[in-house]
Amino acid sequence: MKFKIIHEIRGRMRIHMACRQMTFKEADILQYYLSGQPFITKVKVYERNQDAAICYTGSREAVIKLLQRFSYENIPAPDHVWQNSGRRVSRDYGDRIVQKVVQRVLSKLFLPMPVRTAVIGCRSARYIWKGVRALRRGKIEVSVLDGTAIAVSLLRRDLNTADSVMFLLGIGEILEEWTHKKSVDDLAKSMSLNVSKAWLLVDGREVLTDMEKIRSGDYVVVRMGNVIPFDGTVLKGNGAVNQSSMTGEALPVPKEAGGYVYAGTVLEEGELTICVKETSGSNKYEKIVRLIEETEQLKSSMEGRAAHLADRLVPYTLLGTVLVYLMTRNPSRALSVLMVDFSCALKLAMPISVLSAIREAGTYQITVKGGKFLEKISEADTIIFDKTGTLTKAHPTVVDVVPFIQESPDELLRIAACLEEHFPHSMARAVVYEAKKRGLSHEETHSKVEYIVAHGISSMVEGHKVVIGSYHFVFEDEGSQVPEDMRERFENLPEEYSHLYLTIERRLAAVICIEDPLREEAAEVVESLRRAGFHKLVMMTGDSERTAASIAARAGVDEYYSEVLPEDKAEFVKREKATGRKVVMVGDGINDSPALSAADVGIAISDGAEIAREIADITIEADRLSGLVTLRAISDGLIRRIRKNYVQIVGINSGLILLGVTGTIQPAASAMIHNISTLAIGGNSMKNLL
């Protein structure tokens, strides 16, 4: 790519691309390419003037070579990078604001008064008609005030006041719509499908395949707990699909041969073979945007109360206008009351505050699915942690494979990886990663794999029943036995590690020792959450009492519970809620899903099971448990901002009404100050909270 450096300081350069124009897609691809480089810390591409601002570490020569090698044709950017990126939306709304300002300036400077009068009259008809329609429905709301203020100004032949009111209302509408749409788009993108591979059925064998290589008409296999990667028709199998993100249905929907499934939904039970129909990611994105826009989930209760209060204040504003006129017989003073209402600012500032907080959370890789969840986080006093992958590291590692039969550790690990790779859990990923690291090929030699939640996996390998999982599942449920001559080895297994038990034909074949260390920041995060207002911090795990006690002591939680099943976690959450506590549940696995659903707020870890992320109300980054502290700070900041907005709105508008009634300022000035203050409060509500 040809370019020139137009400005440069140490660690930052601004370049101009040698092209006549840059499309939105090209700008998104360039930004994707540069952002993915390890030494590029920040990049912003400006498609309007073909510039890019690049912040970097290291040598400038490396950046220059990187840019010289760049070519749009050679960058395999995924479709979602440029589809729905928001760049076009920002340009469109920015242009609309500029256009509105230019039109107003030009009309005041160059339009003859008769023509300007006609234009203002035509524009005012829309606002007046909205007010009339509200009255016909029996509602006295903000549109009635706006229409009345504009109509009274026209009747008094005060064109400047009418024009100013309409101009500021128009700018406010654009800003509110822009902020809302951007926030919804950002939220939808974060909720959109993020799957890189799927199990493709080729000649009767399952092959783990990149998503980009799968085409319409291919067959993919989806097992319990996994996300459905494409829209398609069920070819065979039975299952229950959680498709609440698509259709809003609260309960899982049964699916069998001939049924239709949607990309991004999650298979809660069973196994399905799907004939792919639609491979485009935008299909799901558009459905999510529609769902978010139609749902009340974005509304926090404080936001709802603000909107309700705004509508309730309108009749009082109209009554105040009438009383002032009757008392003073001065239409200007009466109009001053009408020009200033509390509802306009309430309805603008509160939604913007909530949506801005959701957007800000996204900058910390925190996905919040609705404003009400931020409010509940601020109110919460109890937080429950799953252990594995939550308080402990998201990437546990295999440290040893202890054989109990005459077979090599590598072969036993290969068999374990063959089964575990089908299911999303941090322990399973540790086994698969270790097999890959050792160069062990684990082709599909087994039959159908059955996953028992919070227990383990069962299958047939070369005619033999193979089971891998927890002690309870392997020895108590499956009745497996330890070879008599291996009793001493079994009893001397290292206690500092978590154990996965592999059995063949109910005989212990191997114990896989997995290091599942506490996150370095866990104790600090727990203490920070306690200082932030959580009074009860609990850890729950399916691990043994010994392991649970050790982790709980080092993490600093108030209580811990070991060897618990998924239903135990959910029941504990319900008992806590029954006592009046506001409960947050944090987890990453399929077994955490019931508790995530039962809690006031469910928080999932980003690289955990898809079903956990689907059910959860909030998702935090896998490698940053401190996101919980950030989340609490954002939610507390949002509540403070909303309360501050109330005080400012009431204070400023009450003062304006008083000044107008006493005749200190004229209606036009009152309307101008009111609208400017409303936009200022709305603009301030868009700022970051942290």
C-alpha positions as CSV (number, residue, x, y, z in Angstrom):
1,M,0.0,0.0,0.0
2,K,1.2,3.5,-0.9
3,F,1.0,6.2,1.8
4,K,2.7,9.2,3.2
5,I,3.4,10.2,6.8
6,I,1.8,13.6,7.5
7,H,2.6,13.9,11.2
8,E,4.8,12.0,13.5
9,I,6.0,12.0,17.2
10,R,7.7,9.2,19.1
11,G,5.3,6.2,19.3
12,R,2.6,7.8,17.1
13,M,2.2,8.6,13.5
14,R,-0.6,9.8,11.2
15,I,-0.6,8.6,7.7
16,H,-2.5,9.5,4.5
17,M,-3.3,6.7,2.1
18,A,-2.6,7.3,-1.6
19,C,-6.2,6.7,-2.9
20,R,-9.0,8.9,-4.2
21,Q,-11.5,7.5,-1.7
22,M,-11.8,4.8,0.9
23,T,-14.9,2.7,1.4
24,F,-16.3,1.8,4.8
25,K,-15.3,-1.9,4.2
26,E,-11.7,-0.9,3.3
27,A,-11.4,1.2,6.4
28,D,-12.7,-1.6,8.6
29,I,-10.3,-4.1,7.1
30,L,-7.3,-1.8,7.5
31,Q,-8.3,-1.2,11.2
32,Y,-8.7,-4.9,11.7
33,Y,-5.3,-5.6,10.2
34,L,-3.4,-3.0,12.2
35,S,-5.3,-3.7,15.5
36,G,-4.2,-7.3,15.3
37,Q,-0.5,-6.5,15.3
38,P,1.2,-7.0,18.7
39,F,3.2,-3.7,18.7
40,I,0.2,-1.6,17.6
41,T,-1.4,-0.2,20.8
42,K,-4.2,1.9,19.2
43,V,-5.4,2.7,15.7
44,K,-8.1,4.9,14.3
45,V,-8.9,4.9,10.5
46,Y,-10.7,7.9,9.1
47,E,-12.4,6.8,5.8
48,R,-13.6,10.3,5.0
49,N,-10.1,11.8,4.4
50,Q,-8.2,8.5,3.9
51,D,-6.1,9.0,7.1
52,A,-5.1,6.7,9.9
53,A,-3.7,7.6,13.3
54,I,-1.4,4.8,14.7
55,C,0.0,4.4,18.2
56,Y,2.8,1.8,18.5
57,T,5.6,0.5,20.6
58,G,9.1,-0.4,19.2
59,S,10.6,0.9,16.0
60,R,8.8,3.1,13.4
61,E,10.5,1.0,10.7
62,A,8.4,-2.1,11.7
63,V,5.2,0.0,11.3
64,I,6.3,1.3,7.9
65,K,7.1,-2.2,6.7
66,L,3.8,-3.4,8.0
67,L,1.9,-0.8,6.0
68,Q,4.0,-1.4,2.9
69,R,3.0,-5.1,3.0
70,F,-0.7,-4.3,3.4
71,S,-3.1,-5.2,0.7
72,Y,-6.9,-5.4,1.0
73,E,-7.0,-8.5,-1.2
74,N,-4.5,-10.4,1.0
75,I,-6.2,-9.8,4.4
76,P,-8.6,-12.7,5.3
77,A,-10.8,-10.4,7.5
78,P,-14.0,-12.2,8.7
79,D,-17.3,-10.8,7.4
80,H,-18.3,-9.6,10.8
81,V,-15.4,-7.2,10.9
82,W,-16.9,-5.0,8.2
83,Q,-20.6,-6.0,8.3
84,N,-22.4,-4.0,11.0
85,S,-19.2,-2.3,12.1
86,G,-21.1,0.9,12.9
87,R,-18.9,3.1,10.7
88,R,-21.6,3.9,8.2
89,V,-24.1,4.6,11.0
90,S,-21.8,7.1,12.7
91,R,-21.2,8.9,9.4
92,D,-24.9,9.1,8.6
93,Y,-25.9,10.5,12.0
94,G,-22.9,12.9,12.0
95,D,-23.9,14.2,8.5
96,R,-27.5,14.6,9.6
97,I,-26.5,16.9,12.5
98,V,-24.2,19.0,10.3
99,Q,-26.9,19.2,7.7
100,K,-29.4,20.4,10.2
101,V,-27.0,23.1,11.6
102,V,-26.1,24.3,8.0
103,Q,-29.8,24.5,7.0
104,R,-30.7,26.6,10.0
105,V,-27.8,29.1,9.5
106,L,-28.5,29.4,5.8
107,S,-32.2,29.9,6.3
108,K,-31.6,32.7,8.8
109,L,-29.1,34.4,6.6
110,F,-30.5,34.1,3.1
111,L,-34.2,33.2,3.2
112,P,-36.7,36.1,2.7
113,M,-39.0,36.5,5.7
114,P,-42.2,35.3,3.9
115,V,-40.5,32.2,2.7
116,R,-38.9,31.5,6.1
117,T,-42.4,32.0,7.7
118,A,-43.8,29.4,5.3
119,V,-41.0,26.9,6.1
120,I,-41.4,27.3,9.8
121,G,-45.2,26.8,9.5
122,C,-44.7,23.6,7.5
123,R,-42.1,22.2,9.9
124,S,-44.3,23.1,13.0
125,A,-47.2,21.0,11.6
126,R,-45.4,17.8,12.5
127,Y,-44.9,18.7,16.1
128,I,-48.4,20.1,16.5
129,W,-50.0,17.0,14.9
130,K,-48.0,14.7,17.3
131,G,-49.5,16.6,20.2
132,V,-53.0,16.4,18.8
133,R,-52.7,12.6,18.2
134,A,-51.6,12.2,21.8
135,L,-54.6,14.1,23.0
136,R,-56.9,12.0,20.8
137,R,-55.5,8.9,22.5
138,G,-56.3,10.4,25.8
139,K,-52.7,10.9,26.8
140,I,-51.1,14.1,28.0
141,E,-47.4,13.6,27.3
142,V,-44.3,15.5,26.2
143,S,-45.4,15.8,22.6
144,V,-48.5,17.8,23.8
145,L,-46.1,20.3,25.5
146,D,-43.9,20.6,22.5
147,G,-46.9,21.1,20.1
148,T,-48.5,23.6,22.5
149,A,-45.3,25.6,22.9
150,I,-44.8,25.8,19.2
151,A,-48.4,26.6,18.4
152,V,-48.6,29.4,21.0
153,S,-45.4,30.9,19.6
154,L,-46.8,30.9,16.1
155,L,-50.1,32.5,17.3
156,R,-48.0,35.2,19.0
157,R,-46.0,35.5,15.8
158,D,-42.8,34.8,17.7
159,L,-41.2,32.9,14.8
160,N,-37.7,32.9,16.3
161,T,-38.9,31.1,19.5
162,A,-40.8,28.5,17.4
163,D,-37.9,27.9,15.1
164,S,-35.4,27.6,18.0
165,V,-37.6,25.1,19.8
166,M,-38.0,22.9,16.7
167,F,-34.2,23.1,15.9
168,L,-33.2,22.0,19.4
169,L,-35.9,19.3,19.5
170,G,-34.6,18.0,16.2
171,I,-30.9,17.9,17.3
172,G,-32.0,16.2,20.5
173,E,-33.9,13.5,18.6
174,I,-30.9,12.8,16.4
175,L,-28.5,12.6,19.3
176,E,-30.8,10.3,21.3
177,E,-31.5,8.1,18.2
178,W,-27.7,7.9,17.4
179,T,-26.7,7.1,20.9
180,H,-29.4,4.4,21.3
181,K,-28.6,2.8,17.9
182,K,-24.9,2.8,18.5
183,S,-25.4,1.2,22.0
184,V,-27.8,-1.4,20.6
185,D,-25.4,-2.2,17.7
186,D,-22.4,-2.5,20.1
187,L,-24.5,-4.8,22.4
188,A,-25.7,-6.9,19.5
189,K,-22.2,-7.4,18.1
190,S,-21.0,-8.5,21.5
191,M,-23.9,-11.0,21.7
192,S,-23.4,-12.2,18.1
193,L,-22.0,-15.6,17.3
194,N,-18.3,-16.1,18.1
195,V,-17.5,-19.7,17.0
196,S,-14.3,-20.5,15.0
197,K,-14.8,-24.2,14.4
198,A,-17.6,-26.8,14.0
199,W,-17.8,-30.6,13.7
200,L,-18.4,-31.3,10.0
201,L,-19.7,-34.7,9.0
202,V,-17.5,-36.1,6.1
203,D,-18.0,-39.6,4.9
204,G,-19.6,-40.7,8.2
205,R,-16.7,-39.2,10.2
206,E,-16.7,-36.0,12.3
207,V,-13.9,-33.5,11.4
208,L,-13.3,-30.3,13.3
209,T,-13.4,-27.7,10.6
210,D,-13.0,-23.9,10.4
211,M,-16.3,-22.1,10.1
212,E,-15.2,-20.3,6.9
213,K,-14.9,-23.6,5.1
214,I,-18.4,-24.8,5.8
215,R,-21.0,-24.2,3.1
216,S,-24.7,-24.3,2.7
217,G,-25.8,-28.0,2.3
218,D,-23.0,-29.4,4.6
219,Y,-23.8,-31.5,7.6
220,V,-22.6,-30.4,11.1
221,V,-22.9,-32.2,14.4
222,V,-23.8,-30.3,17.6
223,R,-23.7,-31.8,21.1
224,M,-25.2,-30.8,24.4
225,G,-23.9,-27.5,25.8
226,N,-22.6,-26.2,22.4
227,V,-23.8,-23.3,20.3
228,I,-25.5,-24.1,17.0
229,P,-23.2,-22.4,14.5
230,F,-25.6,-22.0,11.5
231,D,-29.3,-21.8,10.6
232,G,-30.4,-25.1,9.3
233,T,-32.7,-28.1,9.3
234,V,-32.3,-31.0,11.7
235,L,-31.3,-34.2,9.8
236,K,-31.3,-36.6,12.7
237,G,-31.2,-36.6,16.5
238,N,-33.3,-35.2,19.3
239,G,-32.5,-32.3,21.6
240,A,-33.8,-29.3,23.5
241,V,-32.6,-25.9,22.2
242,N,-32.4,-22.7,24.2
243,Q,-33.4,-20.1,21.7
244,S,-34.4,-17.3,24.0
245,S,-31.9,-14.9,22.3
246,M,-33.7,-15.4,19.0
247,T,-37.4,-15.8,19.9
248,G,-37.7,-14.8,23.5
249,E,-39.0,-18.2,24.5
250,A,-38.2,-18.9,28.2
251,L,-38.2,-22.7,28.0
252,P,-36.0,-24.9,25.8
253,V,-37.7,-25.9,22.5
254,P,-37.7,-29.7,21.6
255,K,-36.1,-30.4,18.2
256,E,-36.1,-33.5,16.1
257,A,-35.6,-34.6,12.5
258,G,-37.2,-32.0,10.2
259,G,-37.1,-29.2,12.8
260,Y,-35.4,-25.8,12.1
261,V,-32.7,-24.4,14.3
262,Y,-31.1,-20.9,14.5
263,A,-27.5,-19.8,14.5
264,G,-26.4,-18.7,18.0
265,T,-28.9,-20.7,19.9
266,V,-27.6,-23.4,22.3
267,L,-28.3,-27.1,22.6
268,E,-29.2,-27.7,26.2
269,E,-29.8,-31.5,25.9
270,G,-29.2,-34.2,23.3
271,E,-27.3,-34.3,20.0
272,L,-28.3,-33.0,16.6
273,T,-27.0,-33.4,13.0
274,I,-27.9,-30.3,11.1
275,C,-28.1,-29.6,7.3
276,V,-26.7,-26.1,7.0
277,K,-28.9,-23.6,5.3
278,E,-27.5,-20.1,6.1
279,T,-23.8,-19.4,6.7
280,S,-23.9,-15.6,6.9
281,G,-23.3,-14.1,10.3
282,S,-25.5,-11.0,9.6
283,N,-28.6,-13.2,9.8
284,K,-28.2,-13.7,13.5
285,Y,-27.0,-10.1,14.1
286,E,-30.1,-8.6,12.5
287,K,-32.3,-10.9,14.6
288,I,-30.5,-9.8,17.8
289,V,-30.8,-6.1,17.0
290,R,-34.6,-6.6,16.4
291,L,-35.0,-8.5,19.6
292,I,-33.1,-5.9,21.7
293,E,-35.1,-3.0,20.1
294,E,-38.4,-4.8,20.8
295,T,-37.7,-6.0,24.3
296,E,-37.9,-4.1,27.6
297,Q,-34.8,-5.8,28.8
298,L,-32.7,-2.7,28.1
299,K,-34.8,-0.7,30.5
300,S,-33.6,-0.3,34.1
301,S,-36.3,0.3,36.7
302,M,-34.8,3.8,37.3
303,E,-35.1,4.5,33.6
304,G,-38.7,3.4,33.6
305,R,-39.5,5.5,36.6
306,A,-37.9,8.5,34.9
307,A,-40.1,8.0,31.8
308,H,-43.2,7.5,34.0
309,L,-42.4,10.6,36.0
310,A,-41.8,12.6,32.8
311,D,-45.3,11.8,31.6
312,R,-46.9,12.5,35.0
313,L,-45.3,16.0,35.1
314,V,-46.8,17.1,31.8
315,P,-50.4,17.9,33.1
316,Y,-48.9,19.9,35.9
317,T,-46.8,21.9,33.5
318,L,-50.0,22.7,31.5
319,L,-51.9,23.5,34.7
320,G,-49.0,25.8,35.8
321,T,-49.2,27.6,32.4
322,V,-52.9,28.3,32.8
323,L,-52.6,29.5,36.4
324,V,-49.8,31.9,35.6
325,Y,-51.8,33.4,32.7
326,L,-54.9,33.7,34.9
327,M,-52.9,35.4,37.7
328,T,-50.8,37.7,35.5
329,R,-52.8,38.0,32.3
330,N,-49.3,38.0,30.7
331,P,-49.0,35.5,27.8
332,S,-45.2,35.8,27.8
333,R,-44.9,34.7,31.4
334,A,-47.4,31.9,30.9
335,L,-45.4,30.8,27.8
336,S,-42.2,30.7,29.9
337,V,-43.7,27.9,32.0
338,L,-44.8,26.0,28.9
339,M,-41.4,26.4,27.3
340,V,-39.7,24.7,30.2
341,D,-40.7,21.2,31.2
342,F,-38.9,18.5,33.2
343,S,-40.0,15.6,31.1
344,C,-37.9,16.4,28.0
345,A,-34.6,16.2,30.0
346,L,-35.7,13.1,32.0
347,K,-36.6,11.2,28.9
348,L,-33.4,12.1,27.1
349,A,-30.8,11.8,29.8
350,M,-31.8,8.6,31.6
351,P,-31.8,6.2,28.6
352,I,-28.5,7.8,27.3
353,S,-27.0,7.2,30.8
354,V,-27.9,3.5,30.8
355,L,-26.9,2.9,27.2
356,S,-23.6,4.7,27.7
357,A,-22.8,2.6,30.7
358,I,-23.4,-0.5,28.7
359,R,-21.1,0.8,26.0
360,E,-18.5,1.7,28.5
361,A,-18.6,-1.8,30.0
362,G,-18.0,-3.1,26.6
363,T,-14.7,-1.3,26.4
364,Y,-13.5,-3.5,29.3
365,Q,-14.7,-6.6,27.5
366,I,-17.8,-6.8,29.7
367,T,-21.0,-7.6,27.8
368,V,-24.2,-6.4,29.6
369,K,-27.5,-7.6,28.1
370,G,-29.6,-4.9,29.6
371,G,-29.7,-1.8,31.8
372,K,-31.7,-3.5,34.5
373,F,-28.7,-5.9,35.2
374,L,-26.4,-2.9,35.9
375,E,-28.9,-1.7,38.4
376,K,-29.1,-5.1,40.1
377,I,-25.3,-5.4,40.3
378,S,-25.3,-2.1,42.2
379,E,-28.0,-3.5,44.6
380,A,-26.4,-7.0,45.1
381,D,-25.0,-8.0,48.4
382,T,-24.2,-11.7,47.8
383,I,-21.9,-13.1,45.2
384,I,-21.4,-16.8,44.5
385,F,-18.3,-18.1,42.6
386,D,-17.8,-21.4,40.8
387,K,-14.3,-22.6,41.4
388,T,-12.9,-24.1,38.2
389,G,-12.2,-21.5,35.5
390,T,-13.6,-18.7,37.7
391,L,-11.6,-18.4,40.9
392,T,-9.0,-20.7,39.5
393,K,-7.2,-20.0,36.2
394,A,-9.2,-20.2,33.0
395,H,-6.5,-22.4,31.5
396,P,-5.6,-25.3,33.8
397,T,-2.8,-27.6,32.6
398,V,-2.1,-31.4,32.7
399,V,0.9,-32.1,34.8
400,D,0.8,-35.9,34.8
401,V,-0.9,-39.0,33.4
402,V,-0.8,-41.8,35.9
403,P,-1.5,-45.2,34.2
404,F,-3.2,-48.1,36.0
405,I,-3.1,-50.6,33.1
406,Q,-0.3,-51.9,30.8
407,E,-0.6,-49.0,28.4
408,S,1.5,-45.9,27.8
409,P,0.5,-42.6,29.3
410,D,0.5,-41.0,25.8
411,E,-2.0,-43.6,24.5
412,L,-4.3,-43.1,27.5
413,L,-4.1,-39.3,27.1
414,R,-4.9,-39.7,23.4
415,I,-8.1,-41.7,24.3
416,A,-9.1,-39.0,26.9
417,A,-8.5,-36.2,24.4
418,C,-10.6,-38.0,21.8
419,L,-13.6,-37.8,24.1
420,E,-13.0,-34.5,25.8
421,E,-12.6,-32.4,22.7
422,H,-16.3,-32.6,22.1
423,F,-17.3,-30.6,25.2
424,P,-16.5,-27.0,26.3
425,H,-15.0,-27.0,29.7
426,S,-11.7,-25.8,31.0
427,M,-10.6,-29.3,32.2
428,A,-11.5,-30.8,28.9
429,R,-9.5,-28.1,27.1
430,A,-6.5,-28.9,29.3
431,V,-6.6,-32.5,28.2
432,V,-7.0,-31.7,24.5
433,Y,-4.2,-29.0,24.7
434,E,-1.8,-31.5,26.4
435,A,-2.4,-34.1,23.7
436,K,-1.8,-31.5,21.0
437,K,1.4,-30.4,22.7
438,R,2.7,-34.0,22.8
439,G,1.8,-34.4,19.1
440,L,-0.8,-37.1,19.7
441,S,-3.3,-37.6,16.9
442,H,-6.7,-38.5,18.3
443,E,-8.9,-39.5,15.3
444,E,-12.6,-40.2,15.8
445,T,-12.4,-44.0,16.8
446,H,-15.3,-43.8,19.2
447,S,-19.0,-44.1,18.8
448,K,-21.6,-41.6,20.0
449,V,-20.4,-39.5,22.9
450,E,-22.7,-39.0,25.9
451,Y,-22.1,-36.2,28.3
452,I,-23.5,-36.3,31.8
453,V,-23.6,-32.7,33.2
454,A,-21.2,-32.2,36.2
455,H,-20.1,-35.8,36.0
456,G,-18.3,-36.9,32.9
457,I,-18.3,-38.5,29.5
458,S,-19.2,-42.0,28.3
459,S,-18.6,-43.6,24.9
460,M,-17.4,-46.8,23.1
461,V,-13.9,-47.0,21.8
462,E,-13.1,-50.0,19.6
463,G,-15.9,-52.0,21.2
464,H,-15.0,-51.1,24.8
465,K,-16.9,-48.8,27.1
466,V,-14.8,-45.9,28.1
467,V,-15.7,-43.4,30.8
468,I,-13.9,-40.2,31.9
469,G,-15.0,-37.9,34.7
470,S,-15.3,-37.2,38.4
471,Y,-14.7,-39.7,41.2
472,H,-18.4,-39.8,42.0
473,F,-19.4,-40.5,38.4
474,V,-16.7,-43.1,37.6
475,F,-16.7,-45.1,40.9
476,E,-20.1,-44.6,42.4
477,D,-22.4,-44.1,39.4
478,E,-20.6,-46.4,36.9
479,G,-19.3,-48.9,39.5
480,S,-15.7,-48.8,38.2
481,Q,-12.9,-50.5,40.2
482,V,-9.3,-49.9,40.9
483,P,-7.0,-52.8,40.0
484,E,-6.0,-54.6,43.3
485,D,-2.3,-54.5,42.5
486,M,-2.6,-50.7,41.9
487,R,-4.3,-49.8,45.2
488,E,-1.1,-48.2,46.7
489,R,-0.5,-46.1,43.6
490,F,-4.1,-44.9,43.7
491,E,-4.0,-44.0,47.4
492,N,-0.7,-42.0,46.9
493,L,-2.0,-39.8,44.1
494,P,-0.7,-36.2,44.6
495,E,-3.4,-34.3,46.5
496,E,-2.5,-30.8,45.3
497,Y,-4.0,-31.5,41.8
498,S,-7.5,-32.0,40.5
499,H,-8.1,-35.5,39.1
500,L,-9.8,-36.9,36.1
501,Y,-10.5,-40.6,36.2
502,L,-10.4,-42.6,32.9
503,T,-11.8,-46.2,33.0
504,I,-12.1,-48.9,30.3
505,E,-14.8,-51.6,30.9
506,R,-15.2,-50.4,34.5
507,R,-11.5,-50.8,35.3
508,L,-9.4,-47.7,36.2
509,A,-7.1,-47.1,33.3
510,A,-5.5,-43.7,34.2
511,V,-5.8,-40.7,36.4
512,I,-5.0,-37.4,34.7
513,C,-3.6,-34.9,37.2
514,I,-4.5,-31.3,36.4
515,E,-3.1,-28.2,37.9
516,D,-5.9,-25.8,38.6
517,P,-4.2,-23.0,40.4
518,L,-5.9,-20.0,42.0
519,R,-5.8,-16.9,39.9
520,E,-3.1,-14.5,41.1
521,E,-5.7,-11.7,41.4
522,A,-8.5,-13.8,43.0
523,A,-7.8,-12.8,46.6
524,E,-7.5,-9.2,45.7
525,V,-10.7,-9.2,43.7
526,V,-12.6,-10.9,46.5
527,E,-11.4,-8.3,49.0
528,S,-12.2,-5.5,46.5
529,L,-15.7,-6.8,46.1
530,R,-16.1,-6.9,49.8
531,R,-15.1,-3.3,50.1
532,A,-17.4,-2.4,47.2
533,G,-20.4,-3.6,49.2
534,F,-20.8,-7.4,48.9
535,H,-21.5,-8.7,52.4
536,K,-21.5,-12.5,51.6
537,L,-18.9,-14.1,49.2
538,V,-19.4,-17.8,48.6
539,M,-17.5,-20.5,46.6
540,M,-19.2,-23.6,45.3
541,T,-17.5,-26.5,43.5
542,G,-17.9,-30.1,42.5
543,D,-14.4,-30.8,43.7
544,S,-13.4,-32.6,46.9
545,E,-13.6,-31.1,50.3
546,R,-9.8,-31.0,50.5
547,T,-9.3,-29.1,47.3
548,A,-12.3,-26.7,48.0
549,A,-11.0,-25.9,51.5
550,S,-7.5,-25.0,50.2
551,I,-8.8,-22.7,47.4
552,A,-11.4,-21.1,49.6
553,A,-8.9,-20.2,52.3
554,R,-6.5,-18.7,49.8
555,A,-9.2,-16.8,48.0
556,G,-10.7,-15.3,51.2
557,V,-14.3,-16.2,50.6
558,D,-16.8,-16.2,53.6
559,E,-18.2,-19.7,52.9
560,Y,-17.5,-22.6,50.6
561,Y,-19.4,-25.8,49.6
562,S,-17.7,-28.8,48.0
563,E,-18.9,-31.8,45.9
564,V,-22.1,-29.9,44.9
565,L,-24.2,-30.8,41.8
566,P,-25.8,-28.2,39.4
567,E,-29.1,-28.4,41.2
568,D,-27.4,-27.8,44.5
569,K,-26.0,-24.5,43.3
570,A,-29.4,-23.4,42.0
571,E,-31.1,-24.4,45.2
572,F,-28.6,-22.4,47.2
573,V,-29.2,-19.3,45.0
574,K,-33.0,-19.7,45.6
575,R,-32.6,-20.0,49.4
576,E,-30.5,-16.9,49.5
577,K,-33.0,-14.9,47.4
578,A,-35.8,-16.1,49.7
579,T,-34.1,-14.5,52.6
580,G,-34.2,-11.1,50.8
581,R,-30.6,-11.1,49.5
582,K,-29.7,-9.8,46.0
583,V,-27.6,-12.6,44.5
584,V,-25.0,-12.6,41.7
585,M,-23.7,-15.9,40.4
586,V,-20.4,-16.2,38.5
587,G,-19.6,-19.4,36.5
588,D,-18.3,-20.8,33.3
589,G,-19.5,-24.3,32.8
590,I,-22.6,-26.2,31.7
591,N,-23.1,-27.2,35.3
592,D,-23.4,-23.5,36.4
593,S,-26.2,-22.8,34.0
594,P,-29.1,-23.5,36.4
595,A,-27.6,-21.2,39.1
596,L,-26.8,-18.5,36.5
597,S,-30.5,-18.6,35.5
598,A,-31.8,-18.6,39.1
599,A,-29.6,-15.6,40.3
600,D,-30.7,-12.0,40.2
601,V,-27.7,-11.5,37.9
602,G,-25.8,-14.4,36.2
603,I,-22.2,-13.6,35.1
604,A,-20.4,-15.9,32.7
605,I,-16.7,-16.2,31.8
606,S,-16.2,-15.4,28.1
607,D,-14.4,-18.6,27.1
608,G,-16.7,-20.9,29.1
609,A,-19.5,-23.1,27.8
610,E,-21.7,-21.5,25.2
611,I,-24.9,-22.3,27.2
612,A,-23.5,-20.5,30.2
613,R,-22.8,-17.4,28.1
614,E,-26.3,-17.7,26.5
615,I,-28.1,-17.9,29.8
616,A,-26.0,-15.3,31.7
617,D,-27.0,-11.7,31.8
618,I,-23.4,-10.4,31.7
619,T,-20.2,-11.8,30.3
620,I,-16.7,-10.8,31.5
621,E,-13.3,-11.5,29.9
622,A,-11.8,-14.9,30.7
623,D,-8.4,-13.6,31.8
624,R,-9.6,-10.6,33.8
625,L,-11.5,-11.6,37.0
626,S,-11.0,-7.9,38.0
627,G,-13.8,-7.2,35.5
628,L,-16.2,-7.9,38.4
629,V,-14.8,-5.0,40.3
630,T,-15.0,-2.8,37.2
631,L,-18.6,-3.9,36.6
632,R,-19.6,-3.0,40.2
633,A,-17.8,0.4,39.8
634,I,-19.7,1.1,36.5
635,S,-23.0,0.1,38.0
636,D,-22.5,2.3,41.1
637,G,-21.4,5.2,38.9
638,L,-24.5,4.8,36.8
639,I,-26.8,5.0,39.8
640,R,-24.9,8.1,41.0
641,R,-25.2,9.7,37.6
642,I,-28.9,9.1,37.3
643,R,-29.5,10.6,40.8
644,K,-27.3,13.6,39.8
645,N,-29.3,14.1,36.6
646,Y,-32.5,14.2,38.6
647,V,-31.0,17.0,40.8
648,Q,-29.7,19.0,37.8
649,I,-32.9,18.7,35.8
650,V,-35.1,19.7,38.7
651,G,-32.8,22.5,39.8
652,I,-32.2,24.1,36.3
653,N,-35.8,23.9,35.1
654,S,-37.3,25.1,38.4
655,G,-35.0,28.1,38.2
656,L,-36.0,28.8,34.6
657,I,-39.7,28.6,35.5
658,L,-39.2,31.1,38.3
659,L,-37.2,33.5,36.1
660,G,-39.9,33.3,33.4
661,V,-42.9,33.8,35.8
662,T,-41.2,36.9,37.3
663,G,-40.5,38.3,33.9
664,T,-36.7,38.2,34.3
665,I,-36.2,36.4,31.0
666,Q,-38.4,36.1,27.9
667,P,-39.9,32.8,26.6
668,A,-37.5,32.5,23.7
669,A,-34.5,32.8,26.1
670,S,-36.2,30.4,28.5
671,A,-36.7,27.9,25.7
672,M,-33.1,28.3,24.5
673,I,-31.6,27.8,28.0
674,H,-33.9,24.9,28.7
675,N,-33.0,23.0,25.5
676,I,-29.3,23.8,25.8
677,S,-29.3,22.5,29.4
678,T,-31.2,19.4,28.3
679,L,-28.6,18.6,25.6
680,A,-25.8,19.5,28.0
681,I,-27.1,17.0,30.6
682,G,-27.6,14.4,27.8
683,G,-24.1,15.0,26.5
684,N,-22.6,14.7,30.0
685,S,-24.5,11.4,30.3
686,M,-22.6,10.0,27.4
687,K,-19.3,10.4,29.1
688,N,-17.4,7.5,30.6
689,L,-18.2,6.8,34.3
690,L,-14.7,5.6,35.2
